[in-house]
Amino acid sequence: MIEDKGPRVADYFVVAGLTDVSKPLEEEIHFNDACHKVAKPKEPITDVSVIIKSLGEEVPRDYICIDITPTGLSADLNNGSLVGPQIYLCYRRGRDKPPLTDLGVLYDWKERLKQGCEIIQSTPYGRPANISGSTSSQRIYITYRRASENMTQNTLAVTDICIIIPSKGESPPHTFCKVDKNLNNSMWGSAVYLCYKKSVAKSNTISYKAGLICRYPQEDYESFSLPESVPLFCLPMGATIECWPLNSKYPLPVFSTFVLTGASAEKVYGAAIQFYEPYSEENLTEKQRLLLGLSSLSDVKSDSSKTIHTNKCICLLSHWPFFDAFRKFLTFLYRYSISGPHVLPIEKHISHFMHKVPFPSPQRPRILVQLSPHDNLILSQPVSSPLPLSGGKFSTLLQNLGPENAVTLLVFAVTEHKILIHSLRPSVLTSVTEALVSMIFPFHWPCPYVPLCPLALADVLSAPCPFIVGIDSRYFDLYDPPPDVSCVDLDTNTISQTGDKKNVAWKILPKKPCKNLMNTLNNLHQQLAKLQQRPRDDGLMDLAMNDYDFNSGKRLHMIDLEIQEAFLFFMASILKGYRSYLRPITQAPSETATDAASLFALQAFLRSRDRSHQKFYNMMTKTQMFIRFIEECSFVSDKDASLAFFDDCVDKVDMDKSGEVRLIELDESFKSEHTVFVTPPEIPHLPNGEEPPLQYSYNGFPVLRNNLFERPEGFLQTQKNKLPSKSSSPSSPSPMFRRTKQEIKSAHKIAKRYSSVPQMWSRCLLRHCYGLWFICLPAYVKVCHSKVRALKTAYDVLKKMQLKKMDPPDEVCYRILMQLCGQYDQPVLAVRVLFEMQKAGIDPNAITYGYYNKAVLESTWPSRSHSGYFLWTKVRNVVLGVAQFKRALKKRAHLPQTTLSGNLKVFKGCICFIFSSKLISWLTFYNFRNFKYF
């Protein structure tokens, strides 16, 4: 075991790939429902053609004619035309030539043919292939682009084609891309569009379950053991053995990210690079050779026109989403492994990065790491915010989906749909899914969440509960997902829904908040289009290691925050006023006191919302995460700080009239230019100034050797001298005894505003004096002999403070007293403090409200059946009262007898009233009627 010494930039370095114990992937995939249908992978399309059936042309040999649309309509490209010929599209599949990579439509009279494309100018029978139904010079042709002869094995090729007629209610099938040009320009016909699907055109491939090849460090950390499932996430489509043509190019390495979520909901972020390496043909079994299309071992002649390769992955695991920095470091390691020879082993660079690079902090917010004379990376301090830490990029989500589909995705999440997000670009999946679970704040997704799901774990799609899963689009080449899943295709920007969920879209949202959100997103979407001159991130590594323009990257980060702020503003708008419907516990709790129905006035909340959008609110309030949100608001939880921040956002939105309020503010450390420089690993010095030998060269990424790692002193710890785990370490002071960040910022703003007005400044100082007194109150109560008397004194001070009419009142005073009431079993006093708080016009935030409910729920309430001590106290009070009456009678002894007897009757009447109910019978038993004062 290794001891924990504060935050680390990276926890583990992992190499994953094919191992000796890897099993075929199909043996590892088991679906537990009948909805999953196995789909047969299709060969890529190599040729397309146009035939004119009305002129007697027939489908060419080995071609398939597209006769009907997906809903069974005629797929005539001149559909509905009165005079145009009947033209149909045909295609052929195969692997005898490079496949098609794109299809298009050319308007001959106003466009030029794109570079690399070809036109289908004639039919197989020699007639012009103009598909325009008109007799004018406006000719329309189908175009295509073909892959090169030496294409890489992960080239995307066209694997399916269809024709749709939108006016008949048709839309592109899921995973299909629509060519947005009408094929039918006749006056009477319907608009006809061409759609096609692209996928990886691999052949002769065997997939295995990925395994762990090596790791660093070999020992687990105390608080975080290396998960066994990491290799599956490194290679989500499995470790493969592939047979390539001899002249095939190596694909560029592919960068991907993933998130592992443990039982405690703690996230671990992974950054990985996949690449290919040669695989010895001698290691193939007879069965593997057969599956790869190679000749048998018994054949004398070997197939020299084919080469064998396997994929491998290097990965960093961390509790922090430093994805950009990890991407550069992993790319550097990959380049290091395929170049050389080198002076230092690759192990030295790995251990140097993991142990010598400090974690960014407010004092050193930016770390510049020099990897080599030509390679460097920057680590920036994570933004300190009450918002949950996320590895998502809102700009990536908005770029890939656009405003309308992004907001529709928000609706899916808030109403707990089964959401399947997929793309052929693995690095995009994690960015979008992480942004999705962040945009629903203050809600926290409570159901299965797998941003990048390995194919071996795809049975999660059969779960009976809602989920958010990201998966490689190649999954659809092998399987059809269950019908109740909403599929989001990031590559074609399409959303596929089935059944009764088809009507769930962004238009069901409350009108005004939705309009504000859409306006903001449209504006930011336009800014992104101008800013992003580079092509969309497809995960392919740039081996030249060109750095992003720093200013452009900073602006992109600011746009990211603005998008997040827009979604936060929307959530605060639709939940505005929710605190008014929280039901505090004001008496001894019953068995149902903690039920959501008892904690929140749901029907009253729904009646306060716009009637025209009741469908949305009904769907939202029935979700698990809304119920959990109410529970988290009502009781103490680890999310109290973020919920208090959200309450502050709700207040800002409620008071804002201009629409320009800022909800997310950056720390000053983010603006700091202070940078710490970390040099590369030192090259060993030899005597007499000799040059160190170049002794380390690699033919691929090596199996790591432990003796070459440079470990810091005291890095390894045995079980005997290990430090206590985090769970047993002394806990930090309760957030109860200090102000939240929002309260501190608010106090600074108040002080700044009042400092120039002497009278207001004095009141501000008095407010802080009371606050400091209550912050010190726990220590005072602790040393007092009578805790109850000390708490009552504090309650009296609280009431005196209210008489001063502080503006605004200091919530921390009430919060501290409530927590102390819970600590010392005074629930009734806690209720009185809550009433005083409400009287002062303060709505308790999530932290205060949680501690209040904890105090009244966990404390021991006074018994309803009065104890002997309680009754004797009453007797004491009665005796004292009688004595006071007697003293008054003695003073009036000089009065006439008639007046005295009249007063005595009044006195006895008062005594009889006091001795009512059970107390009078109890006193009668003890013969108190003969008491001498009577």
N, C-alpha and C positions, 0 to 999 in steps of 0.2 A: 504494500500500500504506500501511496505517496501523500504527504501532508499537504493541506491547502494553505496557500500563502497569498490570499487576496485574489483579485480578478486577473485572469490570464488572457492574453490576446488569442491564443489557440490552446486547446486541450490535448487533442490527439492528431497525429498524422497517420493516414491509413492508405495502404495499397491493396486494391481489390481486383479480382479477375477470376480466371479459370484455375481451379485447383484439382488435385488428384481425387477429391471426394465429391466434386460437383456432380449433381444429378441433372438429367434432362429436364428442361423447364416445364414441359407439358405434364410431367409426373408430379410437379409441385403445385399445379393450379387445380383447385377443386372449388366449384361453385355449388352452393347449397340450395339453389332454387332452380325452377324450371324455366325462368324468364330468360336466363342467359342462353343465347343461341350461338353455336360455333359457326363462324363465317369462314368460308374457304378463301385463302389469299388469292388475289387475282394477278395474272401476269400484266406487265405494263403494256400500254397501247403504243404500237410502233407506226401505224399508218391510219389516216382518215381519208375519206372520199365522199363525194357527193354524187347521188344518182337521181335521174329524173324519171320517176315511175310512170308518169302520164305519157311519156314517149317510149315506153316499153323497156326501159333499162332495168336489168335485174341486179341483184346483190352479187358482187364479185366473190369469187371463191375465197374461203377462209375469213371473209368479212362478216360482221354482224350489223344488221340494219336497225336503226332506232325507229321503230314503227309507232310507238306510243309514248306518251308522257308518263310521269310517275303516277298520275291518277287515272290513266287509261284513255286519255284523249288522243286524237291523231297527232303525231309528231311531224306533220307536214310543215316545212319551213315557210310555206305560203298559206298557213292555216286561215281558212275563211275567205281567201281571195276568190273572186268570181272568174277572173281570166288568167291568173297566174298558173304555171305548171306545178305539178305535185313533186316537190323536191324533198329528198330524205338524206340524212347523214348516216354514213357507215364507218365502221372502224375495225381494225384488226389487232389482235394481241400476239405477242411473241417475244422471243429473246434472240432472234437471228440478226437484229440490227439495233443500234442505239434507240432508246424509247423517245417519245415526245415529252417535252418538259413544259410546254405551254400551248394554249389554244387562244385564238383571237378572232375578231371580226374587223374587216377592212372596208371602210367607206371610200371607194376608189376615187370619187369625185372631189373629196376634200381632205384626204389624209395620205401620208406617205408610209410605205412599209417600214416597220421598225427593223433596226439592224439585227441580223441573225435569224430573222423570220422568213418563212417561205409561204407562197400563195398556192392554194388549190385552184388552178386556172381552168382545168377541164375535168370532165367526168371520165370514168374508165373507158367509155365508148367514144371519146374524142369530142364531145359537145362542150360548149362553154359552161363553166361551173358557176356562172353568175346566178346567185340565188335570189336576186331581186325579182319580184313578181311584176314590176312595171316594165314598160317597153322603152323607157327613157334612158338617158346615158348614165343614170345613177346606179352604178354597179356595186354589188355587195359580194365579197369573197370571204371564205374561211381561211385563216392563216394558222400556222403552227411553227413551233421552234423545236429542234431536235437536239438531243444531247450529243456531245462529242464522242469520238471512238474510244478515247482513253479517259472516260468519265470516272469519277470516284464512285465508290460503292454506296455512299449515302446520298447520291443525287436523287432529288425529288422528280418523279416522273408521273405522267398522266395515267391513271389506272381505271377511270370510269368517265362516261359522258352521258348527259341526258339533255332533253329539251323541255322547257317549261312555258306555260301560257299564263302569266300573272292575272290577266283579266278573268280567267276561269277559277281564280282562287288558289292557283299553284304558287309555290315558293321553292327556292333551291333546296334540295334534300340536304340533310345534315352532312357536314364536312365537304360539301360541294361549293365551288367558287363560281359566281355568276359573272359572265361577260356582259357588262352593262351597255349593250348595243342591240337595238331591235333588228332582227333578221328580216322582218316582213314590213316593207315600207309601202305596201299597196294601200289604196284608199279604204277598201272594205274589210281587209283582213284583221285578225287579232295580232297583238304584239307577241313576238316569239323570241325567246332568249336561249342562248347556249350556256350550259353549266358543265363543269368538269371537276374531277377530284384528283388530287395529287397525293402520292405516298412514296415512301422509300422503295426504290426498285431493286431490292436485294434478291439474289438467287444463290442457291447452294449454300445455305446457312444452317448451322446446328446451334440451338440455344440451350444454355445450361444455367442453373442457379449459381449466381456469383458467390464467391467465397473470399475469405480473408487471406491474403498472401503474406503480408507483414504489417507491423504497426510500430509506432513510437509515441510515448514510451511503452515498454512491455508491461509495466505494472499499471494498475488502475489507481486513479485518484480516490481519496477517501469519500468525497461527497458525490462523485460522478464516475461510475464505471462505464467502460466502453460498451455501448449496446451491441448485441449480437447481430442485429438486423442491418447494421451500417452497410455491409457489402451489397445488400439488395437495393438500397437507395443510391449507392454509387453507380450501379449499372441496372437501372430499373427495367430495361428490356432483356436483361440477362447477359451472362458472359457467352460470347459466340466464337465459333470456329467457322471461318468463311473461306470460300474458294474463289479467287479473283482471276480474271484474265491477266496474262503476263504484263501487258502494257498499262494496266490500271494505275491511276495516281493514288497516292495516299490521301485520305480525307484529312482536312484540318482538324485539330483537336476540338472537342465540343465541351463548352463550359456549362455546368448545371448547378443548381442549388436545391437544397431540400431542408425540411424542418422535422425534427423528431420531437414528439410531445409525450412526456412521461405521465405516470398516474397522478402526479402532483400538479399537472398542467404546466410544468416548467419546460421551456423550449430550448432545444439545442439546434444550432444552425450548422448545416454542412455545405461546403463548397467543393466541387469536384471537377476534374478534367478527364474526359474519356479520350483515348487514342488507340491506334492500332499498332501492333508489332508482329513481325514474322513468327510463324509457328512451324516447328520442324515437322515435315511430312512423315518422318520416321516414327513420330509419336502417335500417328493415327491408327486406329483399329480397323479391321476389315469392315465393320458396320459403319464406321464414320466415313470411310472412303466411299462406300456405296451411297450414303446420304449426300455426300459432297459431289457426286458425279465423277469420281476419279476411278481410274482402272484398278483392278484388284492387285494385291501384293504379289500374286502368283504370276502376273503378266511380266514378261521380260521387258517390254517397253514401258517406260514411265511417261506420264503426261507432262512434258516440259513447258507446255503453253499455259499452265495454271500455277498460281502461287497460293500458299496457305497463310492465313493471318488470324490473329485473335485480338480481342479488345481488352484493354486494361484501364484502370482508373486510379488516380491519386487524389486524395481528399484530405481536407482539414475540417476538424470539428471544433466548434466554439460555442460559448454561451452568448456571443455577440455577433450581430450580422455585419461583419466587415467584408462584405462580399467583393467589393471592387479591389480591395487590397489583397484578399486571398486569391482572386483571379490572377493578379499580376505575379504573385509569388509562385503559384502553381505552374503558371506558364513559364516562368524563369526556370523552375526545376525540370520541366519537360524539355526545354531547349538545352539545358545543361546535360541531360541524359543522352541526347542524340548528337552532341558535339564533343569536342575534346581532342586530345587528352588534357586533363586539368591537374593543377597542383593540389587542390583540396578535394576530398571526397564529397559526394553529394550529401552524406550524412551530416557533415559539419555545417552545411548551409541550413539544413532542417533544424538541428538543435540550436543554432545561433538565432534563428527566427523565433523559435518557441520559447527560448529562455532569456535572450539578451534584449529583446525588443520590449520596452516598458509599455504598460497599459496607459492610454491617454487619460489625462485628468484635467481638472480646471486649471492647475498650475502649469501643465504642459499639454494644451489641448490638441496639438498637432505633432505627430511623430513622422519624420522623414527617414525612411529606411533605404540605405544604399545597398543594393544587392550585388552589384558589380559596377565597373566603370561606366556601363551603358544602361543599367537597369535600376530603377528605384520605384518606390511606392510610398503613399502617404496614408497614415492612420489618423483619423479624426475622432475626437471625443464624441461618444453618442450623445445626442441631444437630451439634456436633462428635462424631463417633462412628466407630468402625472399620467400622460397617455401611455398605454402599454407599449413596451418595446416591440418593434416589428421589423421584419426583413423585407417588407413590401415597398413598392414604388408606385405611388398613385399616378405618376406621369406615365408609367408603362401601361397601367390599366386603362387610362383615358386614351392613350395613343392607339391601343389595340381594339378597343370597344367603342370609342366615341361616347358622347354625352348620354344619348338615349339608352343604349344598351348597358352602359355603366350604371345608370340609375335603375334600370330593370333588374340588374344583378343585385343591387341593394334591396329591392323589393323581395327578391327570392330569399335573401339571407334573413331579412327582418321577419319574414313570415315562415321561416324554417322549411324551405324546400330541400329536396335531394338535388344537390348541385354537383354536376360533373363538368369541370373545366379542362379543356384539352388543347394541345398544340404540338406541333412537330419541333418546337423550340423549347427545350427543357428549362433553360434559364428564365424564360418568361413566366412559366407556370407558377413558380414560387413567389415571384414579385407580385403577380396578380392576386393569388389566393391570400397572401399575407395582407395585401392592401384591402381585400374584401372583408376579412375579419376585423380589420382596424376601422373601417368606415362605419360599422354598426355600433361603435362606442356610443353610449355607456354599456351596451349589451356585450356579453362575452359568449362566444359560440360554445354551447355545452355538449355538442354531439361529436361524432367521429370527424376528425379533421386531418387529412393527409395531403399536403400541398403537391407533393410529387410521389405518386403511388407506384411502387414496383408492380410489374405484371404478376409476380408470384403472390401478391397480396390483393389482387383485384377483386377477390370475393367480398371485400368491404362494400362493393356496389350492390350487393344483395341484402344489405342491412335493412331491417324494418323501420329504422329511425332516420331522421334527416341526417345529411352529411354534406361536407364540402371536400371534394376529392379532385386533385389534379392528376392527369394521366397523359402519357404520350399518345398522340393521335393514331399511332400504329396499332393501338388496342382495337380500333374499329375495323382494321383489316382482318382481325382474328375472331372478334366476338361482337354480338349485338347487345347493347346494354339493356337492363330492365326497362319496361315501358313507362314507369312512373318517375323516371329521372329527367331533370331539365339539363340539357347539354349545351355548353357554351364553347363555341369554336373560336379561339383567338386568332387563328390564321385567316379565316374568312369573315370574321366579325358577324357571325350568325348565332342565333339562339333557337334551339329546338325544344318545343314543349309538346306534350301529348295530353289527350283527354280533357278533363275539366280545368286544367291549369293553363290552357291556352289564353284565357282572358286575363291572366295575371301579368301586368306590365306596369310601366312607370306612370301611366295615366290614372291609376287608382289612388295615387298619393294625394294628400291634401293640396289643394290648388296653389295657394299663395307660397307656402314653403317650397313646393316643387318648382314653381316658376322661378323663384330666386335661385334655387340650386342649378336649374338648367341654364339660366342666363350666365351664372358664374362659370360653369363648366364649358359652355360654348366659347366664352371669352378666353379661358385658359387653354382650350383645345387649339384655338387659332394661334396663341402664343407658342405652343409646343410645335406646331407645324412650321413656324418661322425659325424657331430655335434649333430644331433637329434637322440639320442638313445631312447628317450621316444616315444610312439606311437603318431600318428597324433592326434591333438586336436579335440575331438569330442564334446566338450562343457560339458561333464559330470564333476561334481564337485568332487574333491578329499577331502573327509571329514577329512582326516588325516592332511590336511593343510601342506604338505611337501613343503618347499621352493625350488625354482629353485637354482641350483648352480649359484652363482653370476657371476663368470668369464664366464661361458657358456652363461648366459643371456647377458652379455656385448658383447661377441663375436657375438652373434646372432643379436644384435642391429647394430653392425658394418657391418655385412653381409647385413642387411636390407638397410643401407645407400649405400653400394656398388651396390646393385641391382638398387636402385633408381638412382644412379649416371650413371649407364649403360644406362638406358632409357633416362635420361637427355642428355647424350652424343649423343645418336641416334637422338633425336629431334633437337639438335643443328646442327647435321651434315646434316639432310635433309632440314633444313631451312637456311643453311649457305648462307650469302649474301643477305638475304631478305631485309635488310635495304636499299640496293642500288636501290630497285625498289619502295620505298615509294615516292610518289609525293607530295612535300610540296606545300602549297598554297602561291603563290608569287604575287598575284594581288587581287583586290577587289573580294570577293567570290560571286559566282553565286548560283543559287538554287541547282545545282547538285554538289557543291563543296565538300559536305560531303558524297557523295555516294562512296561506296567501289571502283567502277570502276575509279573514279577520284583520289582516294587516293593511289592506288596501280597499278603499271604497270603489270597486270596479265600475259598477253601474253609474255612479255619480260622475266618475271620470269620463265614461263614454258619452253621457248626456252633455258634458261640457264641450265635446268636440263637434265639428261640423257634421250635420246629418248626412250630407251628400257623400261623405267618405267613411261612413260607419263600417262598410265592408272591410276596409283596410285596418281600421282600429280593432275590429273584432278578431281579425286574423292575427294581428300582432299580439294582442293581450292574451291569446290562448297558447302562445308559444312557451316552451320551457325556459327560454332565456329571459322573457319578460317576468315570469314568476320568480326566477332566480334573482333578477334585478331588484324586484320588490323586497325579497328576503335580504339581499345584500345591503339595501338601503335601510332596512329596519334593524339589522343586527351588526355587531362588530365583525369585520372581515378584513382580509388582506387587501381589499380593493377600496378601502375607505378613502384614501388620499385621492385616487382617481375619481371616485364618485363625488367627493367634495369639490374637486375641480369642475366636474360637469355641472354641479349645482351653481357654481359661480358663473359658468357659461350661460346657464338658463337665465340667471338674473341679468346678465349683460344683454342677452337677446331680448328679454322682456322690457328693459329700459331703453333699448336702442330704437331710435326713430329714423336715423339716417341710413342704416344698412351698411355702415362702414366700420363697425366695431371689430376689433381684433380679439380673437379668442385664444390664439396660440402666440406666445411671446418667446423669443429666443433669449437664452442666457447671454451675459456679457462675454463669457468664455468662448462662445461660438464666433464672436466678432474679433477675438484676439488673434494676432498674427504670430504669437510666440510659438516657435517650432523647435523641437529637439531633434538633433541629427544623430543617426545611428550608423556607424561605419560597417563595411562588410567584415566577414571573419578574417582574422589576421593570418597572413601567410607565414609559415615557420621560417625563422632566420637560421641560416647555416654559417658555420665559421668561414673566415677568409672571404666573406662576401660572395660566396658561391650562389648560383641560382638554384632554387629547389627543383627537383625533378618533376616532370609531368608524368605522373604514374597512375592516374585514374582516368580510364576511358571505359565507355559503356556501349553495348550494342542494343540497348533498350533500357527501360527503367529497371534498375537492379533490385534484387532482394536485399533489404537493408541489413547491415552488419552492426550489431550493438557496440562492438569495441571501437567503432569509428565515430560514434556520437560524442560530442563534448558536453558532458553534464555538469551543471553548477555544483559547487561543493555543498554537501548535505542534501542533495536532491532526493536520494533514496532514503526511505525511512522504513524500518521494520515495524511489525505489529506492536513490538514491546514499547518502542519510544515514539509512537505516532501521537499526534495531537488529537484532542477531542474533536469529534465531528461537529459540524455546524449546528446541529440540532441540540447539542449539549453545551454549547458555548453560551456565555452570559448574553442575555438578550439586551438589545438596545433599549434606551428609555422609551416608555410608551409615548406614542404621538399625542396622547391626551394632554401631556404636560408641556407641550410646546405648540406654537401656532403652526398652521399649515402654510405652505408656500404662498397660497392665495391670500391668506390672512396677513402674512408678512408684507406682501406687495401692496395690499390694500392699506395697511398701516403706514407704509412709506408714502403712498399717494396722499393720504389724509394729512400727514405731518407736513408734507411739502405744500399742500394747499392752505393749511392754517398757519404756517410759520410767519407769514407776513401780517397777520391780524392778531395783536396782543391778546385780546379777550378770548378768541378762538384757540390761540396757542396754549393759553393756560388751561382751557377745558381739555385740549388734546393731551397735555401732560398729566392732568388729573385722571383721564381715561387710562393712560399707560400705568399710572401708579396703582390703580385698582387691578389692572391686569397682572402686574408684577406681584401684587399681594396674593392674588388667587393662584398664580403659578407656584408661589412658595407655600401655599396652603397644605399640600400633601405632607411636607416635612413637619409643619406645625402640628397637624392632626396626629401624626405618628408618635410624637413625644408627649401628647396630652394624655392625662390619666383617663378622663371621660371623653371618649371619641364623639359621643352623641352631643354633648354640650359644645364641643368645638365645632361640630357641623352646624349646630343651631346658631352659634355665633357667626359663622360664615354666611348662613342664610340671612341673618339680620344685616350683615354688611352688604349683602347682595341687594336687599330691599332699600338700604340707604343709598346705594349706588344708583338705583333706578330713580330715586327722587331727584338726583342731580341731572336727569334727562340727558344722558350722553348721546351724542349723535355722530356716528352710528353707535349703538350699543356694542360692547365687546363680547362676542360669543364665547370666547375661551373661558371667561369667568363662570358661565353657566355650565360649560362642559366639564370643567374640573370638579365642580361641586357634585355634578351628577355621577361622575365616576367614583368619587369618594363615597357617595351614598351607596353605590353598589358594593364597594370594597368593605364597608362597615355595616352592611345589612340595614339600610334605612330606605326602603322603597317608597314609603309614604312621603318622606321628605323629597325624594327625587321627583315624585309627581307634583309636589308643590313648586319645586324649582321649574319644572316644565310649564306650569300654569303662569308663573311669573315671567318666564321667557316669552310666552305667547302674549301676555299682557304688554310686554315691552315692544311687541311687533316684530319679533325675530322668528323666522322660520329656521329651525335647526337644520344644519347641513348633515350630510350622511354620517360624518364622524360623531357629531354630538348626538344625533338621533340613535345611532347604533349603541353608544354607551348608555343612553337613557334606557333603551329597551333591555339592555343587558342587566342594568341595575334593578329594574322592576321584575325581570324574569327570573334571575338567579338568586335574588335575595330572599330571605325568610320574612314573610308577611306576618303581621300581628294576627294571633288566632282570633277567630270569630267567637269562640266560647271563652268568656273572660276568665283569666286566671285569678287566683287568690290575691296575688300582689296587686293586680289591677283593681280588684274590689276594695281591698284595704286602702288603696290610694283614694278611691272615691269616698270611703268613710272619713278619711282624714280631711278631705276637702269639705265634706258636709259639717264635720265638727268645727272646723275653722270658720265656716260660714255662720253656723249657729252662734259661735262666740262673738262674731262681729255684730250680729243682730242683738245679742244680749247686752253688749257694750253700749249700743245705741239706746236700748231701753233704759239702762241705768241713767244715762244722761238726761232722759226725759222723765225721771221719777217725780219731778215736781209738778207734772201735768195732772189734771183731774183724773179720778179713777175711771170714769166712763170713757175718756179718750184712750187711757192706757189699755183697758180691756178690749177696745176696738182695734188698737194696733196689734195686741196679742193675737187676736183672731186672724188678722192679716198675716202675721208672722207664722202661725201654725198652718195656714193655708199654703204658704210658700214652702214650708218644710214638707208637707204632704205631697206637693208637686215634685219636689226633688226626689223623695223616696218613692218613685214610681217603679212600675214593671217588676223585674226580678229582684232588684235591690231592696225594695220595701219588704218583700216577703222574707228575704234573707235577714234583714234587720229585725223583723218581727220575731224570728226564731231566737234571736239573742236578747229579746225583751228590751229593745231600745225605747219602748214607749214610756218606760219609767225613768228615762234619762233625766237628770236633775235640772237641766236647762228648761225642761217643760214645766 
